[in-house]
Amino acid sequence: METIGAFEAKTHFSALLARVRGGERVTITHRGKPVAMLVPVEAGRSRLPAAEVVARFRRARRGLRLAGTPVRELIEAGRRR
């Protein structure tokens, strides 16, 4: 994995993207300290349909409580103020 400074990364960004597209990983530094990594997107990574993501959030929200009080109740109390 190569390390490259932020200024050089900005200057040669298109070339860096081409290298990453080819499978390389590049660490970007600022004043000698690593701050970011350019890595290829995982091949064949599938995305969930938006409807499935929304359904999962709704299932996760069901039954949430804060200190024994349902979250929905806290939201409604905040709206009445």
ZINORFEN-V109957 format. One record per helix or strand of 2 or more residues. SS is the DSSP state (A for helix, B for strand). FROM is the first residue (numbers start at 0). LEN is the number of residues. If there is no record, write none. Layout:
# ZINORFEN-V109957
ss = [SS	SS]
from = [FROM	FROM]
len = [LEN	LEN]
This chain:
# ZINORFEN-V109957
ss = [B	A	A	B	B	A	B	B	A]
from = [1	5	12	25	32	49	64	68	70]
len = [4	6	9	5	6	12	2	2	10]
